[in-house]
Amino acid sequence: MAGVLDRIKQFARSPQGRRAADQVRRAASDPRRRAQAQQMLRKFGKRR
């Protein structure tokens, strides 16, 4: 399991990982995207 975490850390530090994190931050700050995410979480939360 440590190998997987190391790979995730390595990706997060890479230029691709930084771009992906920045893209996620921008999407999270958009009110429409945030509402879509909350709607999906509510939808999948009911199934449990």
Secondary structure, 3 states (H helix, E strand, C coil): CHHHHHHHHHHHHCHHHHHHHHHHHHHHHCHHHHHHHHHHHHHHHCCC
